[in-house]
Amino acid sequence: MPLKRRSFLALLGSSTLLPVLPGIAGRRALGARAAAGYAGYNKLLYGLAVHHAEVAGSATATGLAARLGVTRARARGLMRQMMDRGVLVPTRPAAPILTDQHAPRAQETTMDKFETLTGIAAPMPLVNIDTDMIIPKVFLKTIKRSGLGVNLFDEMRYDRQGNEIPDFVLNKDAYREAEIIVAGDNFGCGSSREHAPWALKDFGIRSVISTSFADIFYNNCFKNGILPIVLPQEAVDVLMKDAEKGANARMTVDLEAQTVTSSDGDVFSFEVDAFKKHCLINGLDDIGLTMEKAASIDSFEARAGAERPWV
């Protein structure tokens, strides 16, 4: 069954969503369960709660409270009874089931924060490194953000028998733990696959430095906790030589100060959009930004449910 707007947001970011058990047998049993009622609650009210949960395909304390005109405490009690009777099951059994949806959630994030990074930089002077080189199309069958690191630059890292190609930079011992890539011009060109930054992040890359990036890849990096840095060719040349020194040469990227410092102490300033900077520093992707407004969304949905209970 389709989810209501608030139920969809709860599915993404809340532990209070409780989906109705599927199946014909379960639906046939709803009437008997509703008729049985619950000690301390009106039988009709319990039946209405079951009905709304079945129609919506899920239930939240705030949603039931708005639709039934009861307090959230009573709605929680009804949900608890529906769980006891097998009408509802928690999506996250280990998480608190009766979380107050109006509690502040500004700290909820779904990606790592980026503030300061000091790490090994891998030199990749090749220009026009496209997204199919970063993660070949054969690995696009998944929608998970994890597990793609092993296939990063797959056709450059491995031969046809699956053996590592020793000359590729990330296969060298000095760069296996690299967190920064210093690359040639036009990094991330090609198809607009978000799997490319997913693969980089899963491998451990947190920043890429180049003279230019493809627009879609550039924006996708910020949404996945990766900082793409654009610097003039002269600065990239200096950092490329610094990266060629190997594991003993570590660069520092300071997002707050907007600087890159080489192992020799050369400092280069870079520009970054203020909003993108805010999102990276606070670890906020699109879902995290939405959940910052959770209290306002809950308030709107409760008001809308009371004013238009038929929707």
N, C-alpha and C positions, 0 to 999 in steps of 0.2 A: 504494500500500500504506500502511496506517496506520503512523504513527511511534510508537516507544516514548516513554515519558514524557521521558527524558533527551534523546532525539533531538529532541523538540519544543522543549525549552528551548534546545538547541543551535541549532536553526533560528532562534529569536528572537534569541539573543544571542551566538553563537559562530561563529568563522570556520572551525571544524574539521569541520563537517558536510559529508559528501560523498555526495550522492544517487546511487543506482544508475541507470545509464542505462536509460530505458524502452524498450519495444518488443519485439515477439516475436523479431525477429532477434537482439537483444542477449541475450535470455534463452536462446535456443537455443545461442548461442556460449559461454555460461558453462561448460558441461561441458568443452568443448575447452580453454578458457582455464585452467580449474582443473587439468585433466590435464597441461597443459604444465608446471605447477609454476614454481618460481623458484629460481635458483641460491642456495644458502645457506639455503633454507627447505624444510621437509618438505612434500612434495606434498599429503599428506592435510591438513596444517594449512592450507595455502593454499586447498584446496578447501572446508574448513570455514569459512574466513574469507569466501569468496565466497558460500557458502550463507547465512551469517548476515546479510551485507550485503543479499542479495537478499530475504530474508524480512522484514527490518526496513525495507527501502526506503532505508536510509542507513547510514553507518558512522562511528563515532568511535574514536579510539585507545583511550580508556578503556573503551568498550563492548566492543570486540573483545578487549581484554586480559582483561576479566572473564569473557567467555563462553568464550574459548579457554584460559584459564588460563595466559597468557603475560605477559611484561612489556610495558609500554607501548611500549618501544623496538622490540620485535619486532612488536607490533601496528602501529606506524607503518610499519615496513618492509613488512609485508603490504599495508597500504593504499597505500603508494607503488607497489608492484608492480601492484596492481589498477588504479591510475590509469594506469600505463604501458600496460596492456593494454586500457584503455578501459572497464573494468568500473565504475569510479567517475569522477565529474567533480566538481571543486571548485565550491562555490556562489559563492565569492568568489575568483576567480583572482588578484586583486592582493594578497590578504591572505596572511599566512603560513599554510601548510597544516598544519604540524605543531606548532601551538601546544599547550603543555602545559595541559590542562584544569584542572589543580589549582593553577595559578598564581593569586595573588590577583586578584580582579576587582572589588574594592569600589569602584574608581573608574569602572567602566563605567556610563554614564548615557545616557539616550535623550531627555532634554529639557534645555533651557537652565537654568542656575542663576539664581536670583533673589536678589540681595543688596541692592544699592542702585540706585535708578533716578531719574535726573534728566531730565525731558523735558517736552515740550509737552503740556498737558492740553486736551482738546476738551470744551466744555460741551454736554451733551445733557439738558436739564431735563425732557424728556418722561417721564411715569410709565408703568409697565407696558410697557416695551420688551420684546417677547417674542422667542423664538428664531426665529420665522418672519420677523420684521422684521430680525433680525441676519443670518440667511442663509435666504432663501426656499426652500421645499421642492423647487423645480425643480432646485436645485443639490445635492441629496442623493444623487446617483447615484454619487458617488465614495466610496472608503474611504481616499483619500490625505489626509494632513493639510496638504498644500501645494496652492497654487493657488486657494484659496477667498477670499483677501484681496480680489481684484478684484471679487468679488460681495458683499462685506460691505455690509449695509444696501442691497442692490441696488435695491429698489423705492423707496427714499428718495433714493438717489444719482443714479439715471438715469430719464429719461423713456422713453416707449414706443419711441422711435427709438434708444435707447441713448446719448443725449447726457446729459452731466452736468447736474444741476440745480444752478445756481449758489448757491442759498440754503442748500443742505445743508451742514452744518458741515464735514464731511470733504472737501468739494470746494473749500473756501476755502483760498487759498494759505497762510494762517497755520496751518492745522491739517492739512495734507497729511502732515506728518511726526509727527503726534501719537502718543504712546506711552501716554497715560493718558486715560481717559474719566471725566468727572464726570457722573453720570447721576441721573435721577429715581428715585423709589421703585419697588421690585419689579422690578429689572432681571433679565432672563433668564427670565421666566416663560414659560408655554406648553409646547410639546412638549419631551421630554427628548432633544434631538439634540446629540450631542457636536460636530457640525459647527459649532455656534455658537462655542465657544471656539477651534476650529481656524481659523475665518475671522478672528476677532479677532487671534489670534496671527500668522497669515500676513500680515495687513495691517501689523502692527507694534505692536499694543496689548499692553502687558505688565501693565497694572493698570487696574481699574475701581473707582471709588469711588461708593457709593450708601448710602442709608439701609437698604436691604434687598435681598436677592437670592432668587430661587427656589432651593430646596435642591439640586436636581440640577445646575443650571447652576453653582452655587457650588462644589460638589464637583468638577465636571468641570474647572473653571478650574485648580485646584491640580494636577490630573493632566496639565495641558498647559502648565505654566510661566507661568500668569497668576495674579496676586495680586488677588483681590476683597477690597475693604476696606469694612467697615460702620462708618459714623460717624453720630452724631446729626444731626438735620435742621439744627441751627444751624451745625454744622461744615461740612456739605455746602453750605449757602448761602454761606458765606465762600469755600469753594474754587470754587464755581460762578462767583462774581463774579471771582475771580482768574483762572479759566480764560478768561473772556470778554475778558481783556486781549490775548489772541493769542499769537504766537510769542515775544514778548519776556518773557513771564511763564512761568517754568519752575518746576514743582513737583518736590520731592524726596520719594521714598518710600524709607524705610529699614526693611527687613524685620527686621533684627537688633534695632534699637531699637524697632520697631513704632510708627513715627511718620510723619506726612505733614507736610511743611513747605511753606507757600505761598511765592510769590515775594516777599511782604512780610515773611516771617519768622515768620508764625503757625504754631505747631506743634500738631498734633492727634495724640493717641495712639489706637491701635486695638488690639483684641484679635484673636488668631488662635490656633487650635488648635496645641499644641506639636508634634504629629506632622506636621501639614500644613506647619508652618513648617520643620521639619527636612527634609522632602522637597523643598521649594522651594529652600532654601538650598543643598542638595547636588545639585539637579537630578535627583531620583529620581522616576520615575513607577512604575507597578506592575511593569513589566518590570525596571527598574533595581533596585527593592527585592528582587525575586526573585533577580536575578543576584548580589546581595550574599551570598546563601547558596549560591553555585555550588559551592564546595568541599564543603559539607555534602551537597548534592544528589548530586554526583559520588560521594562516599564511600558514601552510601546506595544508589545505583544499582549501584555495583560490588559491594557486599556482598549486595544482593538478587539480583543476577545470578549470583553464586557460589553462593548458597544455594538459588535456584530457577531453574536454567538453562533450565527448560522454559517459563517465563513469557515 
